[in-house]
Amino acid sequence: MPIGDVLPEISLTLGAVVIVLFAAFTRQQQHHWAAVLALLTIALCVGLTLAQWSGPPRLTFSGVWALDGVAISSKLVVLIAGALVVAMSPEWMRTDRRHGEYYALVLFALLGVIMMASASDTMELVLGVLLSSVASYPLAAYHRGWAPALEAGMKYFLIGALTNALLTIGVVVVFGLTGNTGYPEIAQGLAGGSDSLALTIATACIVLGLTFKLAAFPAHAWMPDVAQGSPAPAAAFLTVIPKVGAAVALARFMSLMPPDIAWRAIVAVISVMTMTLGNVAALRQTDVRRLLGWSSVSQSGYALMAIVVMGISDQALTALVFFLATYVIANLAAFAVVTHLRGRTALDDYQGLARNAPIAATILIASLLSLVGIPPLVGFFGKFILFSVTIEGGYAWLAFVAAANTVVSLFYYLRIAASMMFSDARPVVHVLLGQWARSTMVVAGLLLVVGGLGAETLMIFTDSIRFAL
C-alpha cells in the first residue's frame, strides 16, 4: 500500500481537519482565512496530482484505487472547480456563524467525488458516494432558517438515502455473483458466465445509485430545488462537481459488463429521458437558479452519450472528460455571476442588467451560450467532440436527439440574455461587497474564452486518457 499514491487525497483530508480546528478556535470575523487555507490545500493537492501524470496507468492499494489518465484528469477538473467554488464563497458566507466549517465540508465533498472517479472496487465506490453525499447534504441546507433551503436539503437527503441503498444492494448482488469486489476480478467472473437476471437487477441498482449523483433520470428531482435553495456557491458546487466523479464511476462499472447485458440501450434511454426532461422543464421556469438546475439535469443527459459508445469509439473517454470540463467551466461562470449579484433569482430581476452591470451580464450571457455550445466558447468544443464520438460509435440517432434538445435549450437560455439586453428596465444592482466574488466571476468568464481558444491543446491533453483496467 504505497502511501505516495494517495498523497493528494491525504492532503485534502488533513486540510479539512485543520480547517475544522481553525474554525473551532477562532472568532467568526477571522473565518474568511479558512477559505485561504482551503485554497492552499487544493493547490497542494493539484501539485501532487500533476506529479502523478507521467506514471503508467495502474491499480494500487491491492487493486482498489486507479491511477490512470481518466482518474487524474477528473481529479484535476474537480480540484480546479472546487477552488473556484471556494473563491466565490467568503463574501456570501461572511455573516454565517458556521462560516469556517463550510470549507471543511467542501473539501470532504471533493474527496468523495475524487474517490468515486478513482474507485476500482465496488466497496471503494460506495465509500466515495457516501462521503460525497454526507458532506453535500448540509451544504444544500446550509441556510437552515430559509424554507426553500430546508426543502432542498430534505429532498436531496431522501432521494440520496433511497438511491444509495439501491447502490449498496447492487454491489452486494454483484459480490454474490462473482465473489469479489475488485473490478478486474468482477470482469473476469462475469466473463465466465453468470445469472443474467441477477446481473441485470444488480446493474440496474448500481446505475440508479449513480444517476443520483449525476442528477440524471429518474433520480434527478433534487437538482432544481438544490440549485434554487442552497447558498449560491454551494449550488454551484452541487450542480456540477459530483457529476464528474459519478460519470467516471459509471463508465468504469459499465466497462465490466459482458456483451449479453444490454447496458448500452439502458444508458441511451436514460440519456434521452434526462436531456429531454431537463430541457422541457427548463422552458417553463421563471427563476434563473431553478432554470440552471434543470439545465444541469439536461447536461447530464449529454454526458451519458459518451458512456453509451465507450468501447466502440476510442475517443469516448476523452470526450467524456473534455465535455465535463467544459460544462464545469460554463456552469460555474453562471453561478459566479449569480453569487456576485447576491443570489438574485427571479428572471424579472435580470431585466436591463446589461445597462447597470455590463461585466456581469456579459459573463452570464457567455456562460449560457457556452452551455448551448456556441463557438468559439469552450462549450462548443466539448459538445463537438461528444457528438463526433457518438456518431462514430454508430449512435447517430442519439446525436440527432441531442442536437434537437440543444435547439430547444436555445429558447430558455436566450430568454435570459434577451431580458438582460433588450429590456427598458434599469434595475438597482446590489452586489456582494469585496473582491472575492467579483474576481472569481471574471476568472470564470476568462476561462470560457481562453478555454475555447485553447481547446485544441486541451483535447491533446486529454487524448491519452485510458483506463487502468
N, C-alpha and C positions, 0 to 999 in steps of 0.2 A: 504494500500500500504506500506508494511514493507520495509523500505529503506535497511535494513540489507541483504535482499535477492539479492540486486543488487550492493552490495559494490564492488565486483570485477570489474564490468563494470564502476562504478563511478570512481574507482581508475585509470582505463585506460583513461577515459575522462579527468580527472584532470591532469594526467601525460602528455597527449598530449598537453593540453593547456599550461602547464608550459614549455614544450619544445619549443613551438611556441614563447612564450615570451622570453625565454632564447636566442633563435636564433636571435630574433629581436634586442636584446640589447648587444650582444657580438660580438667580432671580429671573422672572419671566422676561424682563427687559433685555436680558442677555441671551435669550434663547435663539435669536437670529444667528448667533455664532454656531449653532448646531447645523445650520444649513452649510456653513463653510466646512465644518467637519465632514458632513455628508459628501460634499463635492470633492474634498481631498481624498476621502475613502474611494469614491468612484474613480477618480483619476489614478490612484494607485492600482485599483482593480483593472482598469483599462491597460495600464502599462504591463502588468503581469500577464494579461491575456494576450497582448501583442507579442510578448516573448514566447508564447506557445505556438504562434502561427507557423513557424518554419518546421515544426516537428511533423513526423509522418502520422497519418490517421491511425488511431489505435484505441483500444479499450483498456481502461486501467481500473484499479481498485477491484480486483477479481472479476473484471468484466462488466461492472455495473455503471461505469462512468465513461462516456465517449469523449475523446479529444480528437475531433475531426474538423473538416472545413466548415460544415454546417453548424456545428456546436459553437465554434469560435466566432464565426461571422454573426450568428444570432446573439451571442453574448455581447459583442461589441455594439450591435444595434440597440439591445436592451439597456446597456450601460449609458450610452450617449443619450438615449431618450430619457432615462432616469435622471441624468444630470440636468437636462432641460426642465424637467418637472420640478426638481429641487430648486432650480434657479428662479422659477416663477412663483414660488410659494411664500417666501418670508413676509412680504408686504400683505398678502392675503391673510396669513395666519397670525399676524403680529399681535392681535388683541386676544387670542385664544390662550387660555391658561395651560393648555397641553401642547403648546407650540413645539417645544423641543422633541417630544415623543413622536410627533408626526413624522420626522425624518427617519427615526429608527424603524417605524412601520414601513416606510417607503423602501428602505434598504432590505428589510426582511422579505418584502414582497418581490423585490428584484431578485433576491437569492432564490426564491421559489420558482420564478419564471426561468431562471438560468438552469435550475435543476431539471425542470421539465424538458428543456431543449437538449440537455446533456445526458439524460437518463438512457441507459441501455439495459434496464432491468425494470420489470413491472412494479416492483415494490419501491424502487427509486422514483418511478413516475408518480405513484400515489403520494409519496412523501412530498415531491415538488408541488403537486396540485394542492395538497392540503396546506402546505406552508404558504403558498401564494394566496390561497383563499382566506386563511385565518388572518393574515396580515391585511388583506384587502377589505374585509367586512367592516372593520372600524373606520377605514379611510372613507368608505361610502357614506357612513352615517356620522361623520366627524362633527357636523353641526347638529348635534342631537336635540337642540332646542327648536329646530325648524321641522315642521311636519313632513314636508317633501323629503327631507334627508332621512328621517326615520323610516318612511315608507320605502325609500330606495334601499336602505340598508337591510330592512326586513325581507324585502322581495329578493334581494341579492343572496341573503343568507339561506332562505328557504329553498330557492331553486338550487343553490350550491349544495345544500345538505342532501337533496334528492339525487342530483347528478353525481356527486362524489360517492354516494352509496352505490349507485349503479356501476360506477367505475371500479370500485372495490370488488363488487360481485363478479364483474367480467374478469378481473385479474385472478380471482380465486378459481373461476371455472377454467381459465387457461392453464393455471397451475395444475389443476386436476387432470387436464388432458395431456399435459406434457411432462409433469413432474419437475418443472424448472420455472424460474422467474427471469433468468437472463435471456436477452433477445436472441443471441446466436443459438442457444440451446432450444429455445422455443421454435425458431425457424427449422432447426434440424428435426425436432419432434413432429412438427406439423407436416414436414415433407414426407415423413414415413406413413402418413395416413392418420386420421382421427375421426371422431364422431362429428359429422358435418353439421348436424342440428345444434349440438352443444357449442361448437365453434362459432356458428352463426349468432347464437344468443350471446356468447361472450364478446364477440366482435361488436355487436350492436350496443351492448352495455358500455364498452370502453369508448366507442365512438360518441355515444350520448354524453358520457362523462366529460370528454374533451370538447364537445360542442359548447358546453357551459363556459369554459374559459375563452373559447373563440367568439362567444356571443352569436353562435350560428343556430339555425333552426334545428330542433324545436326548443332549445334551452336559451333563447335569446331575450325573453321578455324583461329581464332585469336591466338591459342596457339603456333604453331611453330614460328610465327613472333614475338610474345612477348618473347618467350624463346631465340630467336636469337638477337633481337634488344634492349631489356631492359638492364639496368645495371645488371650485373650478380647476385648481391644479390637480386635485385628486381625480376629478373626472377625466382630465387629460391623460392621467396615468392609466386609469381603469379601462378607458375606451380603446387603448392601443397596445400597451406593453404586454399584458398577459396573452394577447393573440399570437405574439411571436413564439413564445415557448410552446403554446398549445398546438400551433400549426406544425412546428418541427416535430413535436412529440407524436402527433397523429401521422405524420409522414414516416417516422421511424417504425411505428407499430404496423402501419399498412404494408410496409415493405416485407414484413414477415409472413403475410398471408399467402397460402397456396393458391394456384390459379383456379381451383374449382369453387372458391368463395367469390361471389360476385361483388367484391368490395368496391370496384370502380363505379359500378352502377349506383351503389348506395351513396357514395360520396358525391357523385354527379347530381343525383336527385337532391341531396342536402344543399349542394352549391346553388342549384337553380332556385329552390324554395327560399334560401336565405337571401340571395341578391334581389329576388323579385319582391319578397315580403318587405325587406328593408326599404327599397326604393318606393314602393307603392305607399307604405305607411308614412314615409317622409314627405310625400306630396301634400298631405293634409295638415302638416304641422305649422303652427304659428309661433312656436317657441324655438329660438335658434339652438339652444343647447339640446333640447329634445330632438330637433331635426338632425343635429350632428350625431346623436345617439343612434337614430335609425340609419343614418348614413354609415355609421360604423358597422352596423349589422350587415348592410349590403356589401361592404368591403370584405367582410369575412367570406361571403359567397364567392367573390372573385379569387381570393387566396386559395380556396379549395380546388379551383381549376387545376392548379399546378400539381396538387396531390393526386388528382384523377389520372394524370398522364405520367406519373412517376414510374420509372421502369420502362416506359415506352420511349420517351424523349430524354436524351442525355442532358438537356439543359433544364429539366423540370425543377431540380433543387436550386439551381442558380436563379431561375425565375421566381421561385417561392421566396427566397431570402431577399432578392432585389426588390420585388414588389412590396414585401413587408417593410423594408427600409424606407422606400419612397412614401408609402402610406403613413408611416410613423411621422415622418417629417411634416407632411401636409396637415395631418390632424393635430399635431402638437402646435403648429403655427396658428391654426384656427383657434384653439383653446388658449394660446398665449394672448391673442387679441381679446378674447372674452375675459380672461383674467385681468388684463390691463384695464379693461372698461368696467371693472368691479362686478363682473359676472352678469351684466345686463343680459336679459334672456328673451324678452318679448321682441318679436320681429318689428313691431312698431317703434321700438327704441332705437332701431338702426336706420330709420328714415333720415336721409340727408346727412348721414355720418361723414361722407366724403368731404363735406364742406368744413366741418369743425374739427375733424380728426383724420386728415388725409393719409397719414402714415399707417395708422391702424386699419383704415378702410382698404388701403392698397394691399396690405399684407393679408387681410382676410379674403379679399377677392382672389388674390394669387393662390392662397391655400385651397379655396373652393374650386378654382379652375384646375389646380393640380390633382385634386380628388377626382375630378371628371376625367382627367387625362389629356389636357390641352397642351400642345408643345409651345414653347421649349421648356416648360416647367418639368420638374423631376418626376411628377406623377405620370407624365406621358410615357416615359421610357419604362417605368415599372409595368404599366399596362401593355405596352407594346410587346415586351418580351414574354409577358404572361399569355397574351393572345397568340403569339407566334408558336410557343411550345404546345399550346392546346390544339391548334390546328395541325401542327407537325405530328402530334400523338394520335391523330385520327378522330378527334372530337370537335370537328368544325361546327357541329350543331350547338355545342356548348359555348363555343366562342361567339356564335351568332346570338344566342340568348343573352350573353354578357354584353355584347355590343348594343342590343336593344335596350337593356337595362341602363347602360351608360347614357343613352339618348334620353331616357326617362329622367335620370338624375340631373340632367341639364336644367330641367324646369325648376326644381326646388333650389338648386344652387344659384341659378341666375336670378331667382326671385329675391334672394338676399342681396345680391350685387345690385340689382335694379333699384331696390329700396334705398340703398346707401347712395347711389349715384344720381338718380333722377327725381327723387322726392324733393318738393319745395320746402319741406320742414327744416328747421335749423335747431336741432336739439341742443340742450345744455349737456356737455360731455363731462362726466365725472370719472376720473381715473385714479388708480392707486398712486399714493404719494411715494416717491423714491424711484430708484433706477433699476431694481431687480427685475420687475415685471416688464418694464419698457425695454430693457436691454435684451431680455430673453425673447421678446416678441420680434425685435429687429434681427437677432441672430437666426431665429427660426425662419423669418422671411428671406434672409440672405441664403439660407440653405436650400430654399425652394428654387432659387435661380441658379446658384453656384452648383447645386447638386444636378440640376438639369444640364448645365454646360459641361459638367464633368461626368456625365452619365456613362460615357464610353469607358472612362477609367474605372468607374465603379463596377461596370459589368465585367471588365477584365479582372478586377479584384475578386469578384465572386465566382469567376469562371472555374476555379479549381475546387469548388465545393464538392465534397464526396462524403458518403457515409463511411464510418469505420467498420460497419458490419460486412 
